[in-house]
Amino acid sequence: MASEIMNELNSAPWQLGLLTDRRGHIHLGAVLADNDHQRPVYVDLLAPVGASNAADLDLDRLVVLVRGDHVADLRRLVERCIDDVRLRDRLVELADLATLHTVMTPWTA
């Protein structure tokens, strides 16, 4: 499944974002660009235990990381705070990809 998500992120315009659910849990996710005027697709990449299901999230509350310094801050946090090597490496890879795939248009849900 992880490789499918990475393939999708490599082939379509997307943005990295943070979202707080109704319980106050913070999710890290990607929003894939809207194709054929359908609603954009949100993919939950990292969520804490006990967090709401991605289908229950309100995309109007999504904060897209569009500035390079925001993505760089996320990358530094991941490098310093995630002990699991595989998870840390994948999140760093996503942060690097997000920098390359930043869409210059404002996010609208």
C-alpha positions as CSV (number, residue, x, y, z in Angstrom):
1,M,0.0,0.0,0.0
2,A,2.8,2.4,0.8
3,S,4.4,1.9,-2.6
4,E,1.0,2.6,-4.3
5,I,0.7,5.9,-2.4
6,M,4.2,6.9,-3.3
7,N,3.5,6.0,-7.0
8,E,0.4,8.2,-6.9
9,L,2.3,11.1,-5.3
10,N,5.0,10.8,-7.9
11,S,2.5,11.0,-10.8
12,A,0.0,13.6,-9.8
13,P,0.1,17.2,-8.4
14,W,-0.3,17.1,-4.6
15,Q,0.2,19.1,-1.5
16,L,1.4,18.1,2.0
17,G,-0.8,19.3,4.8
18,L,-1.7,19.1,8.5
19,L,-5.2,18.6,9.8
20,T,-6.6,18.5,13.3
21,D,-9.6,16.2,13.8
22,R,-12.5,16.8,16.2
23,R,-10.7,15.1,19.0
24,G,-7.6,17.4,18.7
25,H,-5.4,14.8,17.1
26,I,-3.1,16.1,14.3
27,H,-2.9,14.2,11.0
28,L,-0.2,14.5,8.4
29,G,-1.6,13.9,4.9
30,A,-1.4,14.6,1.2
31,V,-4.1,16.2,-0.9
32,L,-4.1,15.0,-4.5
33,A,-5.2,17.5,-7.1
34,D,-8.8,17.4,-8.2
35,N,-9.1,15.4,-11.5
36,D,-12.1,16.0,-13.8
37,H,-13.5,18.6,-11.3
38,Q,-14.1,16.0,-8.6
39,R,-13.4,16.7,-5.0
40,P,-9.7,16.6,-4.1
41,V,-8.6,13.3,-2.5
42,Y,-7.0,13.4,1.0
43,V,-4.6,10.6,2.0
44,D,-3.8,10.2,5.7
45,L,-0.1,9.6,5.9
46,L,0.5,9.7,9.6
47,A,-2.1,9.9,12.4
48,P,-1.8,9.2,16.1
49,V,-3.4,6.1,17.8
50,G,-7.0,6.9,18.6
51,A,-7.4,9.6,15.9
52,S,-10.4,9.9,13.7
53,N,-10.7,7.9,10.5
54,A,-9.6,9.9,7.4
55,A,-13.1,9.6,5.9
56,D,-14.4,11.6,8.9
57,L,-12.0,14.5,8.6
58,D,-13.1,18.0,7.6
59,L,-10.9,19.1,4.8
60,D,-11.9,22.7,5.3
61,R,-9.6,22.6,8.4
62,L,-6.6,21.4,6.4
63,V,-3.5,23.6,6.6
64,V,-1.4,23.0,3.5
65,L,2.3,23.3,3.8
66,V,3.0,25.5,0.8
67,R,6.0,27.5,2.0
68,G,9.4,25.9,1.8
69,D,10.3,26.9,5.3
70,H,7.2,25.1,6.7
71,V,8.2,21.9,4.9
72,A,11.8,22.4,6.1
73,D,10.5,22.7,9.7
74,L,8.5,19.5,9.3
75,R,11.5,17.7,7.9
76,R,13.7,18.9,10.9
77,L,11.0,17.7,13.3
78,V,10.8,14.3,11.7
79,E,14.6,13.9,11.7
80,R,14.8,14.8,15.4
81,C,11.6,13.2,16.8
82,I,10.9,10.0,14.9
83,D,12.9,7.0,16.2
84,D,11.7,4.4,13.8
85,V,14.3,4.6,10.9
86,R,11.9,3.3,8.2
87,L,9.1,5.8,9.1
88,R,11.6,8.6,9.5
89,D,13.1,8.0,6.1
90,R,9.7,7.8,4.4
91,L,8.5,11.0,6.0
92,V,11.8,12.8,5.1
93,E,11.3,11.5,1.5
94,L,7.7,12.9,1.5
95,A,8.9,16.3,2.8
96,D,11.5,16.4,0.0
97,L,8.9,15.4,-2.6
98,A,6.5,18.1,-1.2
99,T,9.2,20.7,-1.8
100,L,9.5,19.6,-5.4
101,H,5.7,19.3,-6.0
102,T,4.6,22.5,-4.3
103,V,1.6,23.9,-6.3
104,M,1.6,27.6,-6.4
105,T,-2.2,28.0,-6.4
106,P,-4.0,28.4,-3.1
107,W,-5.8,25.4,-1.6
108,T,-9.6,25.4,-1.6
109,A,-11.7,22.5,-0.4
